Amino acid sequence: MSGGGRFSDAEREAVYRVIFERRDVRRNFLPTPIPVSVLTRVLTAAHHAGSVGFMQPWDFVVVRDHATKCAVKELFLQANAEAATRYRGTRAALYRSIKLEGIEEAPINIAVTCSRQRGGPHVLGRSTVRDTDLYSTCCAIQNLWLAARAEGIGVGWVSILDHGALKRVLGVPKPIKMLAYLCLGYVSDFAAQPDLERAGWRERIPVDHLIHYESWGNIQGRHEGRP
């Protein structure tokens, strides 16, 4: 570690830039292969996420095979058809118009799992909140996402999948929890806005509506010199 743990202004700005320019990417994937060295950097960044009790419960299944992607795409099509029936009218039409995956287009797919037994029955810090292993794995996913964005790689999280069926496709053992299925690849461009915001599905909530001071519901702190 250099610089006594401090970051330059440019380095700090780069961190904020990658956070604000991260996107859930489902389109514009290029066929350009991701070099092994770059993929290793991204997965190593994911592996350096914080984890409760240092249990490191994550594993990563890297998928390049077209036949496997096709099988996963079929699972998506089945789950998405069912999901579409939950909407009516213009909302249903809007749902069907939004592209929600890039499984076959992306050069690499990565399944992220959580081994809930890793670390044994008594993981430090997990005795009262058992799901901290899941939260820790989500931190690894976010690290992966931000590192990929810094490398110019788009990432899309495909959440419309039957995880039980997905585990069977990928040969994931029953005790292991499937947490995420990600599509990775270089893209022609990154959108200025999140896809769902641009499509009119939802708007970003102003952050000052979500900050409470000292107790729930007290948002007056922002008028007292706080952010």
ZAVOGU-658256 format. One line per 4 residues: their letters; for each residue x, y, z of N, C-alpha, C. Coordinates in Angstrom, 3 decimals. Layout:
N
a	X Y Z X Y Z X Y Z; ...
This chain:
227
msgg	0.849 -1.193 0.000 0.000 0.000 0.000 0.879 1.234 0.000; 0.632 2.133 -0.957 1.442 3.342 -1.054 0.623 4.544 -0.622; 1.333 5.653 -0.376 0.640 6.900 -0.036 0.060 6.918 1.357; 0.521 6.043 2.244 0.018 6.048 3.610 -1.470 5.802 3.710
grfs	-2.022 5.092 2.731 -3.453 4.806 2.749 -4.305 5.922 2.198; -3.683 7.003 1.739 -4.436 8.133 1.183 -4.571 7.988 -0.331; -5.597 8.611 -0.873 -5.832 8.612 -2.312 -5.703 10.031 -2.837; -5.189 10.137 -4.033 -5.125 11.448 -4.670 -6.525 11.891 -5.065
daer	-6.662 13.185 -5.389 -7.970 13.680 -5.829 -8.461 12.918 -7.050; -7.557 12.638 -7.994 -7.937 11.930 -9.216 -8.387 10.505 -8.917; -7.687 9.853 -7.982 -8.062 8.481 -7.621 -9.431 8.463 -6.945; -9.659 9.420 -6.063 -10.964 9.483 -5.385 -12.079 9.738 -6.383
eavy	-11.863 10.660 -7.299 -12.871 10.956 -8.305 -13.160 9.739 -9.181; -12.131 8.932 -9.460 -12.326 7.731 -10.272 -13.251 6.742 -9.564; -13.114 6.639 -8.236 -13.981 5.733 -7.475 -15.437 6.180 -7.593; -15.683 7.456 -7.387 -17.055 7.958 -7.502 -17.572 7.839 -8.929
rvif	-16.711 8.066 -9.900 -17.153 7.958 -11.288 -17.614 6.544 -11.610; -16.850 5.545 -11.185 -17.222 4.173 -11.519 -18.521 3.776 -10.817; -18.762 4.327 -9.626 -20.021 4.055 -8.925 -21.196 4.671 -9.688; -21.066 5.942 -10.070 -22.177 6.635 -10.718 -22.395 6.179 -12.155
errd	-21.354 5.635 -12.798 -21.500 5.196 -14.186 -21.710 3.690 -14.322; -21.830 2.996 -13.197 -22.174 1.569 -13.250 -23.579 1.427 -13.814; -23.755 0.449 -14.674 -25.075 0.198 -15.254 -25.366 -1.297 -15.260; -26.646 -1.637 -15.212 -27.082 -3.014 -15.422 -27.228 -3.173 -16.934
vrrn	-26.272 -3.861 -17.568 -26.171 -3.888 -19.028 -26.853 -5.131 -19.588; -27.731 -4.932 -20.552 -28.413 -6.065 -21.203 -28.256 -6.051 -22.706; -27.637 -5.006 -23.267 -27.545 -4.868 -24.724 -26.179 -4.293 -25.095; -25.924 -4.240 -26.387 -24.703 -3.635 -26.925 -23.423 -4.393 -26.562
flpt	-23.556 -5.694 -26.251 -22.357 -6.481 -25.985 -21.571 -6.688 -27.284; -20.268 -6.609 -27.177 -19.386 -6.863 -28.308 -18.852 -8.293 -28.231; -18.489 -8.888 -29.358 -17.946 -10.255 -29.335 -16.506 -10.331 -28.840; -15.907 -9.183 -28.553 -14.517 -9.132 -28.099 -14.327 -9.989 -26.845
pipv	-13.416 -10.957 -26.873 -13.192 -11.798 -25.684 -12.620 -10.987 -24.519; -12.976 -11.376 -23.326 -12.373 -10.786 -22.127 -11.097 -11.561 -21.824; -9.927 -10.918 -21.852 -8.686 -11.641 -21.564 -8.713 -12.290 -20.183; -8.066 -13.412 -20.070 -8.023 -14.135 -18.794 -7.471 -13.251 -17.692
svlt	-6.458 -12.452 -18.009 -5.841 -11.595 -16.990 -6.838 -10.562 -16.462; -7.683 -10.037 -17.349 -8.675 -9.048 -16.937 -9.770 -9.709 -16.093; -10.253 -10.868 -16.541 -11.266 -11.590 -15.775 -10.736 -11.954 -14.394; -9.480 -12.334 -14.337 -8.865 -12.670 -13.045 -8.834 -11.456 -12.131
rvlt	-8.512 -10.287 -12.676 -8.509 -9.068 -11.859 -9.900 -8.784 -11.300; -10.906 -8.931 -12.155 -12.270 -8.647 -11.734 -12.724 -9.621 -10.641; -12.439 -10.899 -10.836 -12.841 -11.895 -9.832 -12.034 -11.756 -8.548; -10.791 -11.333 -8.665 -9.976 -11.100 -7.469 -10.526 -9.913 -6.681
aahh	-10.994 -8.892 -7.398 -11.640 -7.762 -6.723 -12.890 -8.232 -5.986; -13.676 -9.091 -6.631 -14.867 -9.643 -5.981 -14.482 -10.407 -4.714; -13.410 -11.164 -4.810 -12.962 -11.990 -3.685 -12.443 -11.153 -2.512; -12.149 -9.891 -2.757 -11.667 -9.016 -1.686 -12.787 -8.205 -1.044
agsv	-14.019 -8.615 -1.262 -15.142 -7.965 -0.584 -15.094 -8.285 0.907; -15.719 -7.428 1.674 -15.836 -7.725 3.103 -16.788 -8.884 3.326; -16.492 -9.699 4.319 -17.412 -10.792 4.659 -17.421 -10.985 6.165; -18.599 -11.192 6.697 -18.763 -11.371 8.138 -17.982 -12.599 8.592
gfmq	-17.193 -12.441 9.630 -16.389 -13.541 10.149 -15.311 -13.995 9.182; -15.057 -13.189 8.137 -14.085 -13.526 7.096 -14.373 -14.908 6.514; -15.681 -15.235 6.384 -16.050 -16.581 5.932 -15.917 -16.753 4.426; -15.932 -15.637 3.651 -15.735 -15.708 2.204 -16.610 -16.802 1.575
pwdf	-17.932 -16.653 1.654 -18.836 -17.742 1.277 -19.088 -17.894 -0.220; -18.497 -17.042 -1.036 -18.807 -17.002 -2.465 -18.004 -17.997 -3.283; -18.586 -18.427 -4.404 -17.896 -19.133 -5.483 -18.410 -18.551 -6.790; -17.629 -18.707 -7.851 -17.970 -18.138 -9.150 -17.902 -19.228 -10.219
vvvr	-19.008 -19.448 -10.914 -19.041 -20.421 -12.007 -18.983 -19.631 -13.313; -17.859 -19.739 -14.021 -17.654 -18.999 -15.262 -18.186 -19.834 -16.430; -19.097 -19.249 -17.191 -19.753 -19.958 -18.297 -19.395 -19.279 -19.619; -18.785 -20.053 -20.516 -18.496 -19.572 -21.870 -19.208 -20.418 -22.938
dhat	-19.560 -21.637 -22.608 -20.111 -22.587 -23.571 -21.484 -22.135 -24.080; -21.640 -22.138 -25.390 -22.888 -21.655 -25.990 -24.078 -22.528 -25.608; -23.873 -23.841 -25.538 -24.974 -24.743 -25.198 -25.488 -24.464 -23.786; -24.581 -24.182 -22.873 -24.990 -23.858 -21.503 -25.767 -22.551 -21.476
kcav	-25.285 -21.562 -22.204 -25.999 -20.286 -22.274 -27.410 -20.478 -22.842; -27.525 -21.314 -23.865 -28.845 -21.576 -24.457 -29.787 -22.199 -23.439; -29.268 -23.111 -22.632 -30.090 -23.753 -21.606 -30.552 -22.740 -20.568; -29.651 -21.834 -20.192 -30.018 -20.798 -19.224 -31.016 -19.827 -19.846
kelf	-30.803 -19.495 -21.122 -31.737 -18.589 -21.811 -33.151 -19.186 -21.829; -33.252 -20.478 -22.014 -34.562 -21.131 -22.009 -35.217 -20.992 -20.634; -34.434 -21.097 -19.573 -34.977 -20.893 -18.228 -35.494 -19.470 -18.075; -34.746 -18.517 -18.618 -35.185 -17.115 -18.558 -36.506 -16.938 -19.293
lqan	-36.601 -17.484 -20.508 -37.816 -17.316 -21.300 -39.035 -17.859 -20.572; -38.882 -18.988 -19.908 -39.987 -19.573 -19.155 -40.381 -18.676 -17.980; -39.377 -18.226 -17.203 -39.658 -17.397 -16.030 -40.191 -16.028 -16.437; -39.690 -15.492 -17.537 -40.120 -14.166 -17.977 -41.553 -14.190 -18.492
aeaa	-41.924 -15.271 -19.170 -43.303 -15.391 -19.645 -44.272 -15.396 -18.467; -43.890 -16.083 -17.409 -44.734 -16.105 -16.209 -44.772 -14.732 -15.551; -43.621 -14.079 -15.459 -43.556 -12.761 -14.819 -44.405 -11.748 -15.571; -44.444 -11.845 -16.889 -45.191 -10.880 -17.705 -46.686 -10.923 -17.418
tryr	-47.190 -12.062 -16.961 -48.628 -12.188 -16.703 -49.067 -11.388 -15.472; -48.122 -10.893 -14.709 -48.464 -10.148 -13.492 -48.826 -8.698 -13.776; -48.634 -8.260 -15.009 -48.906 -6.870 -15.357 -50.076 -6.790 -16.330; -50.723 -5.632 -16.351 -51.876 -5.423 -17.215 -51.732 -4.102 -17.966
gtra	-52.410 -4.013 -19.091 -52.496 -2.759 -19.827 -51.153 -2.230 -20.298; -50.996 -0.909 -20.157 -49.770 -0.266 -20.646 -48.532 -0.741 -19.890; -48.736 -1.096 -18.615 -47.592 -1.597 -17.829 -47.109 -2.923 -18.399; -48.027 -3.774 -18.813 -47.668 -5.057 -19.407 -46.930 -4.850 -20.724
alyr	-47.425 -3.906 -21.541 -46.768 -3.629 -22.817 -45.363 -3.084 -22.594; -45.210 -2.218 -21.594 -43.892 -1.663 -21.290 -42.960 -2.765 -20.798; -43.463 -3.639 -19.941 -42.634 -4.747 -19.444 -42.099 -5.584 -20.598; -42.970 -5.932 -21.520 -42.569 -6.797 -22.637 -41.597 -6.099 -23.596
sikl	-41.570 -4.771 -23.561 -40.682 -4.033 -24.462 -39.267 -3.870 -23.911; -39.080 -4.128 -22.621 -37.782 -3.907 -21.985 -36.917 -5.156 -22.135; -35.698 -4.972 -22.591 -34.757 -6.101 -22.691 -34.192 -6.356 -21.307; -34.327 -7.590 -20.826 -33.996 -7.900 -19.442 -32.833 -8.875 -19.283
egie	-32.174 -9.227 -20.372 -31.033 -10.129 -20.263 -30.160 -10.029 -21.510; -28.906 -10.503 -21.360 -27.984 -10.583 -22.491 -27.213 -11.881 -22.440; -27.926 -12.946 -22.074 -27.288 -14.236 -21.778 -26.464 -14.759 -22.946; -27.051 -14.786 -24.123 -26.348 -15.349 -25.278 -25.409 -14.339 -25.924
eapi	-25.717 -13.058 -25.813 -24.887 -12.039 -26.442 -23.576 -11.812 -25.691; -23.595 -11.935 -24.382 -22.403 -11.662 -23.581 -21.378 -12.788 -23.738; -20.102 -12.457 -23.924 -19.075 -13.491 -24.068 -18.957 -14.415 -22.853; -19.185 -13.852 -21.663 -19.032 -14.634 -20.432 -20.265 -14.450 -19.553
niav	-20.732 -15.538 -18.991 -21.742 -15.504 -17.927 -21.073 -16.002 -16.653; -21.458 -15.440 -15.537 -20.905 -15.878 -14.252 -22.048 -16.085 -13.263; -22.129 -17.281 -12.721 -23.066 -17.556 -11.636 -22.319 -17.365 -10.314; -22.940 -16.644 -9.398 -22.334 -16.394 -8.092 -23.145 -17.152 -7.049
tcsr	-22.455 -17.976 -6.282 -23.126 -18.797 -5.282 -22.658 -18.435 -3.876; -23.401 -18.930 -2.893 -23.053 -18.713 -1.490 -23.054 -20.062 -0.778; -21.908 -20.433 -0.237 -21.783 -21.675 0.539 -22.091 -21.347 1.994; -23.306 -21.638 2.415 -23.794 -21.183 3.712 -23.172 -21.927 4.890
qrgg	-22.514 -23.069 4.600 -21.863 -23.821 5.672 -20.381 -23.479 5.795; -19.875 -22.644 4.903 -18.445 -22.335 4.925 -18.090 -21.621 6.236; -17.002 -22.039 6.818 -16.582 -21.449 8.080 -17.069 -22.203 9.292; -17.876 -23.264 9.067 -18.339 -24.082 10.180 -19.602 -23.535 10.830
phvl	-20.052 -24.187 11.896 -21.331 -23.825 12.513 -21.296 -22.523 13.310; -20.106 -22.046 13.656 -20.008 -20.850 14.499 -19.095 -19.834 13.825; -19.679 -19.028 12.956 -18.930 -17.978 12.270 -19.011 -16.701 13.096; -17.862 -16.127 13.375 -17.809 -14.912 14.181 -18.706 -13.833 13.580
grst	-19.604 -13.267 14.409 -20.470 -12.190 13.964 -21.759 -12.625 13.300; -21.985 -13.943 13.198 -23.163 -14.423 12.480 -24.200 -15.083 13.393; -23.974 -15.052 14.678 -24.836 -15.814 15.586 -26.252 -15.253 15.657; -26.417 -13.952 15.476 -27.750 -13.357 15.595 -28.378 -13.027 14.241
vrdt	-27.574 -12.795 13.233 -28.101 -12.489 11.896 -27.535 -13.519 10.931; -28.290 -14.585 10.712 -27.792 -15.718 9.936 -27.543 -15.372 8.469; -28.274 -14.402 7.947 -28.180 -14.093 6.522 -26.986 -13.222 6.159; -26.096 -12.972 7.106 -24.931 -12.146 6.790 -24.040 -12.791 5.734
dlys	-24.133 -14.113 5.566 -23.367 -14.751 4.488 -23.911 -14.320 3.124; -25.231 -14.173 3.018 -25.837 -13.700 1.771 -25.468 -12.244 1.514; -25.504 -11.437 2.576 -25.139 -10.027 2.425 -23.681 -9.907 1.982; -22.825 -10.733 2.560 -21.403 -10.695 2.210 -21.203 -11.033 0.740
tcca	-21.939 -12.029 0.249 -21.817 -12.414 -1.162 -22.300 -11.295 -2.070; -23.328 -10.562 -1.650 -23.778 -9.409 -2.434 -22.696 -8.334 -2.494; -21.919 -8.193 -1.429 -20.787 -7.252 -1.461 -19.770 -7.693 -2.511; -19.538 -9.000 -2.621 -18.616 -9.508 -3.645 -19.135 -9.201 -5.041
iqnl	-20.452 -9.338 -5.226 -21.049 -9.027 -6.528 -20.863 -7.558 -6.869; -21.060 -6.682 -5.891 -20.878 -5.257 -6.151 -19.415 -4.946 -6.489; -18.471 -5.569 -5.772 -17.058 -5.383 -6.112 -16.795 -5.803 -7.557; -17.333 -6.962 -7.927 -17.162 -7.463 -9.291 -17.704 -6.445 -10.292
wlaa	-18.876 -5.920 -10.015 -19.558 -5.000 -10.926 -18.750 -3.723 -11.125; -18.240 -3.175 -10.014 -17.488 -1.925 -10.105 -16.135 -2.142 -10.776; -15.475 -3.250 -10.452 -14.197 -3.547 -11.094 -14.386 -3.747 -12.595; -15.450 -4.449 -12.976 -15.734 -4.656 -14.394 -15.972 -3.325 -15.094
raeg	-16.726 -2.435 -14.459 -16.985 -1.117 -15.074 -15.682 -0.353 -15.267; -14.784 -0.434 -14.301 -13.494 0.245 -14.429 -12.676 -0.329 -15.580; -12.917 -1.602 -15.922 -12.223 -2.255 -17.036 -12.939 -2.028 -18.362; -14.070 -1.290 -18.340 -14.837 -1.076 -19.566 -15.724 -2.245 -19.918
igvg	-16.025 -3.081 -18.940 -16.836 -4.278 -19.145 -18.228 -4.050 -18.568; -19.249 -4.344 -19.361 -20.617 -4.248 -18.891 -21.029 -5.503 -18.141; -21.875 -5.330 -17.146 -22.402 -6.450 -16.353 -23.914 -6.319 -16.269; -24.608 -7.422 -16.508 -26.061 -7.452 -16.338 -26.456 -8.582 -15.409
wvsi	-27.295 -8.271 -14.423 -27.759 -9.280 -13.454 -29.097 -9.817 -13.956; -29.145 -11.108 -14.267 -30.384 -11.747 -14.724 -31.074 -12.360 -13.503; -32.096 -11.685 -13.023 -32.774 -12.155 -11.805 -34.033 -12.948 -12.113; -34.451 -12.950 -13.368 -35.697 -13.642 -13.731 -35.330 -15.066 -14.155
ldhg	-35.028 -15.880 -13.167 -34.601 -17.262 -13.385 -35.061 -18.120 -12.218; -35.394 -19.355 -12.492 -35.670 -20.346 -11.449 -34.318 -20.867 -10.967; -33.923 -20.482 -9.764 -32.591 -20.841 -9.284 -32.413 -22.338 -9.070; -33.486 -23.029 -8.739 -33.388 -24.476 -8.608 -33.034 -25.123 -9.932
alkr	-33.725 -24.692 -10.980 -33.437 -25.216 -12.322 -32.056 -24.782 -12.793; -31.667 -23.558 -12.467 -30.342 -23.063 -12.851 -29.242 -23.895 -12.196; -29.433 -24.241 -10.946 -28.441 -25.082 -10.261 -28.284 -26.429 -10.949; -29.390 -26.976 -11.438 -29.315 -28.270 -12.134 -28.552 -28.125 -13.454
vlgv	-28.760 -27.034 -14.168 -28.040 -26.807 -15.419 -26.532 -26.706 -15.168; -26.156 -26.044 -14.079 -24.749 -25.781 -13.802 -24.103 -26.821 -12.883; -24.888 -27.783 -12.419 -24.332 -28.820 -11.553 -23.962 -28.327 -10.166; -24.640 -27.301 -9.686 -24.361 -26.757 -8.360 -24.999 -27.654 -7.301
pkpi	-24.251 -28.087 -6.302 -24.803 -28.977 -5.273 -25.986 -28.358 -4.529; -26.886 -29.192 -4.062 -28.108 -28.727 -3.405 -27.861 -27.812 -2.209; -26.853 -28.089 -1.349 -26.682 -27.219 -0.170 -26.204 -25.812 -0.506; -25.725 -25.602 -1.717 -25.180 -24.300 -2.104 -26.308 -23.390 -2.571
kmla	-26.276 -22.142 -2.127 -27.295 -21.162 -2.499 -26.879 -20.433 -3.776; -27.753 -20.454 -4.775 -27.526 -19.652 -5.972 -27.952 -18.225 -5.660; -27.082 -17.263 -5.949 -27.403 -15.890 -5.589 -27.562 -14.974 -6.800; -26.743 -15.165 -7.831 -26.828 -14.247 -8.971 -26.334 -14.920 -10.236
ylcl	-26.904 -14.488 -11.350 -26.424 -14.913 -12.667 -26.124 -13.642 -13.453; -24.851 -13.465 -13.815 -24.371 -12.221 -14.410 -23.895 -12.447 -15.836; -24.130 -11.459 -16.682 -23.641 -11.468 -18.062 -22.558 -10.399 -18.183; -21.379 -10.782 -18.693 -20.256 -9.864 -18.769 -19.725 -9.769 -20.192
gyvs	-19.360 -8.558 -20.584 -18.720 -8.371 -21.879 -18.416 -6.914 -22.135; -17.460 -6.670 -23.007 -17.237 -5.301 -23.464 -18.474 -4.852 -24.230; -18.768 -3.565 -24.165 -19.965 -3.036 -24.820 -19.605 -1.855 -25.710; -20.487 -1.549 -26.644 -20.231 -0.431 -27.555 -20.352 0.904 -26.840
dfaa	-21.194 0.963 -25.811 -21.298 2.181 -24.999 -22.078 1.860 -23.732; -21.905 2.739 -22.738 -22.659 2.635 -21.494 -23.722 3.732 -21.489; -24.932 3.369 -21.141 -26.032 4.328 -21.152 -25.823 5.405 -20.097; -26.297 6.609 -20.408 -26.190 7.710 -19.455 -27.124 7.509 -18.263
qpdl	-28.230 6.804 -18.476 -29.204 6.521 -17.427 -29.411 5.014 -17.310; -29.818 4.541 -16.136 -30.229 3.139 -16.023 -31.362 2.833 -17.001; -31.381 1.630 -17.550 -32.376 1.260 -18.555 -33.808 1.469 -18.059; -34.085 1.050 -16.826 -35.461 1.139 -16.330 -35.888 2.578 -16.103
erag	-34.951 3.434 -15.752 -35.262 4.857 -15.614 -35.523 5.472 -16.992; -34.684 5.120 -17.949 -34.823 5.651 -19.306 -36.130 5.172 -19.947; -36.538 3.931 -19.625 -37.772 3.377 -20.203 -39.028 3.906 -19.531; -38.864 4.610 -18.412 -40.025 5.131 -17.703 -40.647 4.138 -16.731
wrer	-39.894 3.086 -16.382 -40.429 2.086 -15.446 -40.439 2.623 -14.022; -39.299 3.245 -13.627 -39.204 3.856 -12.311 -38.234 5.021 -12.380; -38.349 5.942 -11.412 -37.431 7.062 -11.306 -36.548 6.880 -10.074; -35.370 7.501 -10.110 -34.491 7.431 -8.943 -35.080 8.272 -7.811
ipvd	-35.114 7.737 -6.631 -35.622 8.447 -5.453 -34.555 9.427 -4.975; -34.896 10.680 -4.695 -33.909 11.624 -4.168 -33.311 11.099 -2.862; -31.994 11.176 -2.756 -31.329 10.573 -1.607 -31.763 11.214 -0.294; -32.099 12.514 -0.313 -32.469 13.145 0.955 -33.837 12.699 1.455
hlih	-34.577 11.946 0.629 -35.829 11.347 1.090 -35.582 10.042 1.844; -34.369 9.571 1.825 -34.049 8.248 2.359 -33.102 8.293 3.553; -32.715 9.501 3.969 -31.770 9.643 5.078 -32.538 10.089 6.314; -32.452 9.288 7.371 -33.128 9.575 8.635 -32.069 9.895 9.690
yesw	-32.360 10.847 10.565 -31.378 11.255 11.565 -31.836 10.847 12.961; -31.006 10.058 13.617 -31.205 9.609 14.999 -32.345 8.613 15.159; -33.448 8.780 14.427 -34.558 7.827 14.506 -35.332 7.863 13.189; -36.050 6.777 12.938 -36.805 6.644 11.680 -37.826 7.776 11.554
gniq	-37.876 8.357 10.365 -38.860 9.387 10.078 -38.360 10.796 10.293; -37.214 10.966 10.958 -36.671 12.301 11.197 -35.730 12.666 10.056; -36.245 13.400 9.087 -35.416 13.805 7.955 -35.107 15.295 8.007; -35.336 15.913 9.169 -35.130 17.353 9.297 -33.666 17.727 9.458
grhe	-32.824 16.728 9.699 -31.412 17.012 9.920 -30.772 17.755 8.777; -31.302 17.577 7.550 -30.698 18.250 6.404 -30.904 19.760 6.469; -31.829 20.229 7.326 -32.038 21.654 7.481 -31.188 22.206 8.634; -30.400 21.353 9.251 -29.596 21.761 10.404 -28.112 21.668 10.108
grp	-27.766 21.809 8.814 -26.353 21.783 8.443 -25.833 20.428 8.084; -26.681 19.377 8.186 -26.266 18.033 7.771 -26.489 17.888 6.292; -25.960 16.791 5.682 -26.130 16.596 4.238 -27.602 16.567 3.845
